[in-house]
Amino acid sequence: MAEVDQMTLPERLKYLRLLQPAYLQAPRAERSRMLDEAERVARRHRKTLIRRLNGDLTRKRRSR
């Protein structure tokens, strides 16, 4: 059976940046469908996707 390639973090963030404007404008039912698709594509839990899509998608520098 073929192994499915996982998205890297930069690829995932790029995908979520494309999805975010439409997600924030969409009514509740449409947001649910968008989350279903994002779960399949990004292979992340729904709760994580909701938190990311409602928040800031920029990466933070390491603090020392």
C-alpha positions as CSV (number, residue, x, y, z in Angstrom):
1,M,0.0,0.0,0.0
2,A,1.4,3.4,-0.9
3,E,2.3,5.8,1.9
4,V,0.6,9.2,1.7
5,D,3.1,12.1,1.9
6,Q,2.5,14.4,4.9
7,M,2.4,18.2,4.3
8,T,5.3,20.1,5.8
9,L,4.6,23.0,8.2
10,P,5.2,25.7,5.6
11,E,2.9,23.9,3.1
12,R,0.2,23.6,5.8
13,L,0.5,27.3,6.7
14,K,0.3,28.3,3.0
15,Y,-2.8,26.2,2.6
16,L,-4.4,27.7,5.7
17,R,-3.5,31.2,4.6
18,L,-5.4,30.6,1.4
19,L,-8.4,29.2,3.2
20,Q,-8.6,31.7,6.1
21,P,-10.3,34.7,4.3
22,A,-13.1,32.6,2.9
23,Y,-13.5,30.7,6.3
24,L,-13.9,34.0,8.2
25,Q,-16.5,35.3,5.8
26,A,-18.5,32.0,5.5
27,P,-21.7,31.1,7.3
28,R,-21.6,28.4,9.9
29,A,-22.7,25.5,7.7
30,E,-20.1,26.4,5.0
31,R,-17.3,26.7,7.7
32,S,-18.2,23.1,8.8
33,R,-17.7,21.9,5.2
34,M,-14.5,23.8,4.9
35,L,-13.2,22.2,8.1
36,D,-14.1,18.7,6.8
37,E,-12.0,19.3,3.7
38,A,-9.1,20.9,5.7
39,E,-9.0,17.9,8.0
40,R,-8.5,15.6,5.0
41,V,-6.0,17.8,3.3
42,A,-3.9,19.0,6.2
43,R,-4.4,15.9,8.3
44,R,-4.9,17.9,11.5
45,H,-7.7,17.7,14.2
46,R,-10.6,20.0,13.8
47,K,-9.9,21.8,17.0
48,T,-6.4,22.7,15.9
49,L,-7.7,23.9,12.5
50,I,-10.3,26.1,14.2
51,R,-7.7,27.7,16.5
52,R,-5.4,28.3,13.6
53,L,-8.0,29.7,11.2
54,N,-9.4,32.1,13.8
55,G,-5.9,33.3,14.8
56,D,-2.6,34.5,13.5
57,L,-0.9,32.3,10.9
58,T,2.5,33.9,11.2
59,R,5.4,31.9,12.7
60,K,6.9,33.2,15.8
61,R,10.7,33.4,16.4
62,R,12.2,31.3,19.1
63,S,12.6,33.1,22.4
64,R,15.8,32.4,24.4
